[in-house]
Amino acid sequence: MIPRSEHSISRAAISPNALKVLYRLKEAGYQGFLVGGAVRDLLLGLRPKDFDVATNALPEEVRRLFRNCRLIGRRFRLAHVFFGGEIIEVATFRAAAAPEREDAEDSDADAGPGADADTGSDADGGADSGTYQSVAEFSPPSDSEHRAFDLRGRILRDNIYGTIEEDVWRRDFAANGLYYSIEDFSIWDFVDGVSDIKVRRLKLIGDPETRYREDPVRMLRAVRFAAKLDFSIEPNTEQPIKRLAYMLDGVPAARLFDEVLKLFLSGFGLKAYRLLQQYGLFEHLFPQSAAAFALPPYAYAAEMLERGLANTDERIAADKPVTPTFLFAVLLWSAVLRELNERQAGPTPDLALLMQACDTVLRTQQSRVAIPRRFAIPMRELLMLQPRFNRRSGVKALSILQHPRFRAAYDFLLLRAQVGVADPELAKWWTDIQVLPQEERVALVQARPAEPAAEGTASPGRRRRRRRRGGAARS
């Protein structure tokens, strides 16, 4: 136990709503602790994204204390206390080696953007896919109502409650296994997590291989925390990752979608990507892209992805908006091009074949990382606009400027130009024309010589003639 005088956490840095929850639990006679990443970040001098609470109160008892509370989850029973736009998550101490809050994003109210009807995946994690077998092995009969594992040791359900001394052993990393007590403002440290934070080290609690088998997403969390916090991964924690990377193939695709967004859209995407490659994890998230990167015609796409992630990190640092649509376009572009080139022989893109290539790649990708339609459809539109940038003559060429995906498609064109697969002059032309008045735009495109239509599209000013039954064209 570390007394208040020996640590730097001040209540002034804690969410007032989290303090309300902690104090009400205390007043009702329960234990209340701020836990996990919030304690870690406060010790690092960072502003926590979430403030989570652990208690010895059962979920139903928490609900009785807070009118603004909702119980969620099947795999892990949790209480969400709502304060306007802020949610304080309250978890009861558990006695099992179950994943902690951030691992438990399969709950119905906290599944994030991946839990979408468009994905066709079970956001509760019940529809497990891939290499995991669907038959569950249960613990001894007295626990069978609360705890279930699959044949590989992965936890399917765990709602066995315990004490704080037992609860700490279910958490993943020692740096995340700290408890800040509202009783006397001390930090309870059972796993030497404060020492890990001081030396910026990430170490799993318990046997690393067992913990990864319980929940393979912990390998992604190790990469994410190492990239986000600039922590090293302790050797014993690091050693099994490459060997067990294949276990990601059995994680529900909707859950991996959430993890991918956290890895790539949180401001440290480039570093996270390099760590994923280092530990052999990327190929299990995006196998089509990884295969294309290994082929000389598409090797440039790896550089393009790194540049795209670096640009995204810069936008996040500047507090500018980012979108999963652009991210997945960059991630899957090499796979789409490879699929397209296997369908067509000529260098000019056939738009119909390009659409088919996009659909094929997206359909295959859904089994690994489920991309909801609200991102997949705009991503396809973004990629379908790329051939249209080659057309710069005639007033009709200006219509692309009004397309809802123009800005994202234009940014994608710039990225292609940066790696040398699009003409820099073409990118500059589309950059310059955006700032011109409409009259000058029209004059510019009308002055250019006519350009041939892309394959799969009608020539400008001509309509395809309908065919009579039997093959004769209508005159």
CORGI-V965954 format. One record per helix or strand of 3 or more residues. SS is the DSSP state (H for helix, E for strand). FROM is the first residue (numbers start at 1). LEN is the number of residues. If there is no record, write none. Layout:
BEGIN
[[SS;FROM;LEN] [SS;FROM;LEN]]
END
This chain:
BEGIN
[[H;4;3] [H;11;3] [H;16;12] [E;32;4] [H;37;7] [E;52;4] [H;59;7] [E;69;4] [E;78;6] [E;86;7] [H;101;3] [H;112;3] [H;117;3] [E;136;3] [H;141;3] [E;147;4] [E;155;4] [H;164;7] [H;174;3] [E;178;4] [E;187;3] [H;193;6] [H;208;7] [H;217;13] [H;235;5] [H;241;10] [H;253;12] [H;269;10] [H;282;4] [H;287;7] [H;296;3] [H;300;18] [H;324;20] [H;351;15] [H;373;12] [H;386;5] [H;395;8] [H;406;13] [H;424;10] [H;438;10]]
END
